[in-house]
Amino acid sequence: MMSQFLISDMLLPVWVSIKLAGITTLCLLLFATPLAYWLAKPSRGNIVGRIKILLMGIIAMPLVLPPTVIGFYLLLLLSPSAGIGKWLSEHNVSPLVFTFEGLVIGSIIYSLPFYIQPVYAQFLRIPQSVMEVAGLLEPSRLRRFMRVALPQARIGIILGSLISFAHTIGEFGVVLMIGGSIAGETKVVSIAIYEQVEALNYEAAHMMSGILIIMGVIMVALIASVSRLNQRP
């Protein structure tokens, strides 16, 4: 009985969690890195500066709001009766609630500040003189970003990726609100543990919790190692 549970009810949620964390981190790498670079650039004018401050405040909301609040409003936004979900329904597109794709969207929003902050801080550490010289030698903004800014911020990007991956692995409130508990689709390991505890199946909960603890220790060790590299002069 226990071996059957281990295969069907433990390994599958672990895989869903790892897949969700990997895709979320990849999306943040592609889309949030340029955003962090733009936020860190010196602002030309008070209006742009105020927009950046407002945007940074919005991005930081998951740090102060309960996950259930974020999950609730994402559920409303993605549901077929309102917001993006209603627009998708009107165009004959399947709704995003209670799907893996919906989980990815929720995880990106919820993990965004955990990625943006270390990357933003690393871009700020690039001396302005370096970027000014790069502007003289390379007229293309895209090439300056790719060849100068990204290599200078690589430690922050690695650190943000590790923190985002670790944070997504342990998500519960947001994924439960917008994904529910569909085996093989939206049931992540944190939800599986909660269900086993509710069923008083503590042995199974111990097994899955042990996997998360091992993964957590590995991620913390990697984050600490990268942080030490970042502290070197």
C-alpha positions as CSV (number, residue, x, y, z in Angstrom):
1,M,0.0,0.0,0.0
2,M,2.8,2.4,1.0
3,S,4.9,1.6,-2.1
4,Q,1.9,2.2,-4.3
5,F,1.3,5.6,-2.6
6,L,4.9,6.6,-3.1
7,I,4.8,6.1,-6.8
8,S,1.4,7.6,-7.6
9,D,0.8,10.1,-4.9
10,M,4.2,11.4,-3.9
11,L,6.5,11.4,-7.0
12,L,3.9,13.0,-9.3
13,P,3.2,16.1,-7.1
14,V,7.0,16.5,-6.6
15,W,7.5,16.4,-10.4
16,V,4.6,19.0,-10.9
17,S,6.3,21.3,-8.3
18,I,9.7,21.0,-10.0
19,K,8.2,21.6,-13.4
20,L,6.3,24.6,-12.2
21,A,9.4,26.1,-10.5
22,G,11.5,25.5,-13.5
23,I,9.1,27.1,-16.0
24,T,8.4,30.0,-13.6
25,T,12.1,30.7,-13.2
26,L,12.8,30.5,-16.9
27,C,9.9,33.0,-17.6
28,L,11.3,35.3,-15.0
29,L,14.8,35.1,-16.6
30,L,13.4,36.1,-20.0
31,F,11.0,38.8,-19.0
32,A,11.9,40.1,-15.5
33,T,15.6,40.6,-16.2
34,P,15.1,43.4,-18.8
35,L,12.5,44.9,-16.4
36,A,15.0,45.0,-13.6
37,Y,17.5,46.6,-15.9
38,W,15.1,49.3,-16.9
39,L,14.1,49.9,-13.3
40,A,17.8,50.3,-12.3
41,K,18.7,52.7,-15.1
42,P,18.9,56.4,-14.1
43,S,15.6,58.1,-14.8
44,R,15.4,61.0,-17.2
45,G,12.6,63.1,-15.7
46,N,10.4,63.1,-12.6
47,I,7.5,61.3,-14.3
48,V,9.5,58.3,-15.3
49,G,11.1,58.1,-11.9
50,R,7.7,58.2,-10.2
51,I,6.4,55.5,-12.6
52,K,9.3,53.3,-11.6
53,I,8.7,53.9,-7.9
54,L,5.0,53.0,-8.4
55,L,5.9,49.9,-10.4
56,M,8.4,48.7,-7.7
57,G,5.7,49.1,-5.1
58,I,3.3,47.0,-7.2
59,I,5.9,44.3,-7.8
60,A,6.7,44.2,-4.0
61,M,3.0,43.5,-3.0
62,P,3.5,39.7,-2.8
63,L,6.0,40.4,0.0
64,V,3.4,42.0,2.2
65,L,0.1,40.5,1.2
66,P,-1.1,37.0,2.3
67,P,-0.9,34.5,-0.6
68,T,-4.6,33.8,-0.3
69,V,-5.4,37.5,-1.1
70,I,-3.2,37.3,-4.2
71,G,-4.7,34.0,-5.2
72,F,-8.2,35.2,-4.7
73,Y,-7.8,38.2,-7.0
74,L,-5.9,36.1,-9.6
75,L,-8.8,33.7,-9.4
76,L,-11.3,36.5,-10.2
77,L,-9.0,37.9,-12.9
78,L,-8.6,34.5,-14.7
79,S,-12.1,33.2,-14.2
80,P,-14.5,33.1,-17.2
81,S,-16.8,35.6,-15.6
82,A,-14.5,38.5,-15.4
83,G,-11.2,40.1,-16.4
84,I,-8.8,38.2,-18.7
85,G,-10.7,35.0,-18.2
86,K,-13.9,36.6,-19.6
87,W,-12.0,37.9,-22.7
88,L,-10.5,34.5,-23.3
89,S,-13.9,32.9,-23.0
90,E,-15.4,35.3,-25.5
91,H,-12.7,34.3,-28.0
92,N,-13.3,30.6,-27.4
93,V,-10.0,30.1,-25.5
94,S,-10.0,27.7,-22.6
95,P,-10.0,29.4,-19.1
96,L,-6.8,29.5,-17.2
97,V,-8.2,28.7,-13.7
98,F,-7.5,25.2,-12.5
99,T,-4.9,24.6,-15.2
100,F,-1.1,24.3,-15.1
101,E,-0.8,27.4,-17.3
102,G,-2.8,29.3,-14.7
103,L,-0.4,28.1,-12.0
104,V,2.5,29.4,-14.1
105,I,1.0,32.9,-14.3
106,G,0.2,33.0,-10.6
107,S,3.7,31.7,-9.7
108,I,5.4,34.4,-11.9
109,I,3.4,37.1,-10.2
110,Y,4.0,35.7,-6.7
111,S,7.7,35.1,-7.2
112,L,8.4,38.3,-9.2
113,P,9.8,40.4,-6.3
114,F,12.0,37.5,-5.2
115,Y,13.7,37.6,-8.6
116,I,13.6,41.3,-9.3
117,Q,15.2,42.5,-6.0
118,P,18.6,40.7,-6.3
119,V,18.8,41.4,-10.0
120,Y,17.8,45.0,-9.6
121,A,20.4,45.4,-6.8
122,Q,23.1,43.9,-9.0
123,F,22.3,46.2,-12.0
124,L,22.6,49.2,-9.5
125,R,26.1,48.1,-8.6
126,I,27.3,48.5,-12.2
127,P,29.3,51.8,-12.3
128,Q,27.7,54.5,-14.4
129,S,31.1,55.1,-16.0
130,V,31.1,51.6,-17.4
131,M,27.7,52.1,-19.0
132,E,28.8,55.5,-20.4
133,V,31.9,54.0,-22.0
134,A,29.7,51.1,-23.4
135,G,27.4,53.7,-24.9
136,L,30.3,55.4,-26.7
137,L,31.6,52.1,-28.1
138,E,28.3,50.3,-28.8
139,P,25.4,52.4,-30.2
140,S,22.9,49.5,-30.0
141,R,21.0,49.4,-26.6
142,L,20.3,45.7,-27.0
143,R,23.9,44.9,-27.5
144,R,24.9,47.0,-24.6
145,F,22.4,45.1,-22.5
146,M,23.6,41.7,-23.7
147,R,27.3,42.3,-23.8
148,V,27.9,44.7,-20.9
149,A,25.0,44.8,-18.4
150,L,24.1,41.0,-18.3
151,P,27.7,39.8,-17.6
152,Q,28.1,42.5,-14.9
153,A,24.8,41.3,-13.2
154,R,25.3,37.6,-13.6
155,I,25.7,36.9,-9.9
156,G,22.4,38.7,-9.1
157,I,20.7,36.8,-11.9
158,I,21.9,33.5,-10.6
159,L,20.9,34.4,-7.1
160,G,17.4,35.6,-8.2
161,S,16.9,32.4,-10.2
162,L,17.8,30.2,-7.2
163,I,15.6,32.2,-4.8
164,S,12.6,32.1,-7.2
165,F,13.0,28.4,-7.8
166,A,13.1,27.7,-4.1
167,H,10.2,30.0,-3.4
168,T,8.0,28.4,-6.1
169,I,8.7,24.9,-4.9
170,G,7.2,25.8,-1.5
171,E,4.1,27.7,-2.8
172,F,0.8,26.8,-1.3
173,G,-1.8,29.5,-0.9
174,V,-1.7,31.0,-4.4
175,V,-1.5,27.6,-6.2
176,L,-4.4,26.2,-4.2
177,M,-6.6,29.2,-4.9
178,I,-6.1,29.2,-8.7
179,G,-5.1,25.6,-9.4
180,G,-7.0,23.5,-6.9
181,S,-5.8,19.9,-6.5
182,I,-5.9,18.1,-9.9
183,A,-3.5,15.1,-9.9
184,G,-0.8,15.4,-12.4
185,E,-1.9,18.9,-13.4
186,T,-2.1,21.3,-10.5
187,K,-1.5,19.2,-7.4
188,V,1.9,20.4,-6.2
189,V,3.8,18.7,-3.3
190,S,2.7,21.3,-0.7
191,I,-1.0,20.6,-1.5
192,A,-0.3,16.8,-1.5
193,I,1.2,17.1,2.0
194,Y,-1.8,19.1,3.3
195,E,-4.2,16.5,2.0
196,Q,-2.3,13.7,3.6
197,V,-2.2,15.5,6.9
198,E,-6.0,16.0,6.6
199,A,-6.4,12.3,6.0
200,L,-4.2,11.5,9.1
201,N,-1.7,9.8,6.8
202,Y,1.3,11.2,8.6
203,E,3.8,8.6,7.2
204,A,3.1,9.9,3.7
205,A,3.3,13.5,4.8
206,H,6.6,12.8,6.5
207,M,8.0,11.3,3.3
208,M,7.0,14.2,1.1
209,S,8.1,16.8,3.7
210,G,11.5,15.1,3.8
211,I,11.9,15.6,0.1
212,L,11.1,19.3,0.5
213,I,13.5,19.6,3.4
214,I,16.3,18.0,1.4
215,M,15.6,20.2,-1.6
216,G,15.4,23.3,0.7
217,V,18.8,22.5,2.3
218,I,20.4,22.2,-1.1
219,M,18.8,25.4,-2.3
220,V,19.9,27.3,0.8
221,A,23.4,26.1,0.4
222,L,23.5,27.2,-3.2
223,I,22.1,30.6,-2.4
224,A,24.6,31.1,0.5
225,S,27.5,30.2,-1.8
226,V,26.3,32.6,-4.5
227,S,25.8,35.3,-1.9
228,R,29.4,35.0,-0.7
229,L,30.6,35.4,-4.3
230,N,28.5,38.6,-4.5
231,Q,30.1,40.0,-1.3
232,R,33.6,39.8,-2.7
233,P,35.1,43.2,-3.8
